[in-house]
Amino acid sequence: MAIFSMMKLRSISFLVLCLLLLCCRGDKKQDADKKSTFKPTDEWQTVEEGDILPSGLHYRMNLQTGKKEAKLIDLNGNEEDTGTSLTYDKNKQETLVDDKVAESIKKIDDETRQAPDARTIDPSDEDKLKQLIKGEKNKEEFRNYEELKSIFEEMNMTVETDIEIMNKLFQSFDLPSGETENVNVEDDVISYLKDFEYLVSQIDNARHFVHQNGITKIILPCLNSSSFEIRTEALKLLGSAVQNNVPVQIKSLEQNILQPILHLFDQHVISKEHIKAGNELDHVYRLKSAAIYAISCLIRNFPTAQNDFIKNGGLNILLNEKIFLNNCENGYKLQLKIASLINTLLQERYDAQISLNIHLSKLQELNSSVSPDHQSAYELNLTRSQYLTARSKLDQYNERDLHQSLANLHWCNIAKQLFIKNNYKANMETVSE
């Protein structure tokens, strides 16, 4: 009886399973029936999701509804598309490329006409240049420098590297030995300095600049100029060249560039009478600001330069009371730049001490638990090397006692007054708002 009941239950289970399978097939069939074939006409129609699309249709995306639309392709070419769609017209794109190329060549031609040795681009060269650009675009590949250079040489055009440009600037640069009162001469010199400044922002270009004696040939003569603008641009050039560039920093320090900068900063004292002049002293503030920039770029992360800076009275010059008693807007900005530089110098010494402590702690830990395997020996030697480097750097910083030098100049009182002044200005700005 039990066996019969069990067989009966199995039969019922089998029947239920069959019914479920039939239901699933029925649902799938219904879903398949729901998918209809899209019936195109000459008018745009919305394509529903799941529609079966025949071939030979024109598609577009309606940007107003966000849905895809389709219709039969008009073989007679009489379509009037008034909808908002995204299309690609190859002939139109080529026309746009031709227009842009022609416009660029026209600009080059206009600029060339203004040069002293002006040479216009004749029609034959213009056609060659167009074909060159379009040919490169169609091939979707770049030619190497030498190949492009030879092509431009055949067209009587030149392609120059940064180094070649710098060498030409060196050859043509000329600073008159006398006064630079002539406005045209001053503008020419400033233009050269700005070109150099742009180029030396690249690390390799800056190194080439100092290898070509740019410090002694360009910067130092300009720092001795009678023109405020020339001296200011020369300081900016120096700052761009030495910034985050250790070899250039070392070379500049070897050529004693720091003393002329400090002398230049200290040369123009801003008295109370000058403060009353207001905007008439903008050029003095620009010069001092550029000097702070050059000094900061030269001595940051460079302990030897910082020691030289302190030794030559740099702190005494920057923390002159006449500078920090100045309450005009330009004077306040200058004070903030000086405070930022001093804070950076203090932070570097603090970081050097922390780095030494970390490596010392790690070295002591490895010494107490070193094992004979090669990996542990390698890690121990690496940590010892890092510790010695950190100690050497801290020793360099400590050659000159920055903290004591600042204390002698009453830096804490100066910083306190600057902090109060900063809060006062912030409160006044809040009230005015």
C-alpha positions, 0 to 999 in steps of 0.5 A: 500500500505504501509503495502504491501511494509513493508511485501515485505521488511520483505520478502527480509530481511528474504531471505538475512538472509537465504543466509548468513546462507547458506554461513556460513555453506558452509565455515564451511564445507569447513574448515572441508573438509580441515582437512585431516586424517594423513596417516602414513608410515614407514618414518618420516612425518611432521604433519600439524596443524589440521591433524587428527591423528590415534592411534599407532604412534611414535611421535617426535619433530624435533628440526631443523625445530621446527615441530612435526613428526610422523610415524608408530611404528616399531614392529620389533624394527629395527628403526634407528632414525637419526633425532634430537628428545627428547626421554625418556628411562626409563631403561637408566634413571635408569642406570644413577641414579645407576651410580650417586649413585655409584659415590657419594658413592665412593666419600664418601668412598674415603673421609672416608679412609683419616680420622684417624678412617677410616671405608670403606663402605662395599658392603652390606652397599653400596647396602643398601644405593642404595636401600634406595635412589632409594626407596625414589625416587620411593615413591616420599616422604621424611622420617622424621629426626628420621626415617632416623637417625635410618636407618643410625645408623643401617648402622653405619653411623651418621646424626648430626644437626648443634648444635650437630656438634658445641658441638663436636667442643667445646669439641675437640677445644684446643688452646695451651697456649704457642706459636703457632709456630707449623704450624700443630697446627696453621692449626688445630686451623684455621680449627676449627675457619672456621668451627665455622664461617660457622655454626654461619652464621645461627642465631640460631647457633650463639645464641647457640655459645654465650650460650656455652660461645664461646666468652670466650672459643674460640674468646678471647683466639684466639685474644690473640694468637701470630699468625696473621692468628688465630687472623684474623680468630677469628675476622671473626668468631665474625663478622659472629656471631654478624651480624644482631643478636641482642641477640648475639650483646648484649651478646658480648658487655656484655663480653667486646669484643670491647676493645680487638678488638680496642687494636688489631687494634691499636697494629700494627702501619703501619709506612713509613718504613712498607709501603716500605715493600709492600706485606710483610705487607699483613697480617697486613692489613688483620688483620686490615680489619677483625677488622673493619668488626667485629667492624662494625657488632657489633655496627651497629644499636646498639646505646649502643655499639656505645656509648661504642665504642666512650667512649673507643676511637674507633674513635681516633684509627680508624682515626689515621693519620698514617692510612690515610697518607698511600697511598698504595693500601691496605691502601687505601682499609682500609681507605674506610672501615673506612669511610664507617663505619663512614658514617653508624653511621652518617646515623643511627642518621639521620634516627632516627631523621627523624623517630621521626619527622614522628611519632611526626607529626602523633601523633599530627594529631591524637590527634587533630582529634581523634574520640571515636571509637575503631579503632581510639583509637587503632591507637592513642595508636599504634602511641604513642608507636612508637613515644616513641620507636623512641624517646628512640632510638634517646636519646640513640644515643645522649648519645655520641655526634658523630658529635662533636667527629668527628669534634675534630678529623678533620673528614671533612678534612680527608674525603675531602682528601679521596674524592680527592684521590678517584677521582684521582684514578678513573681518572687514571683508566680511562686514563689507559683504 
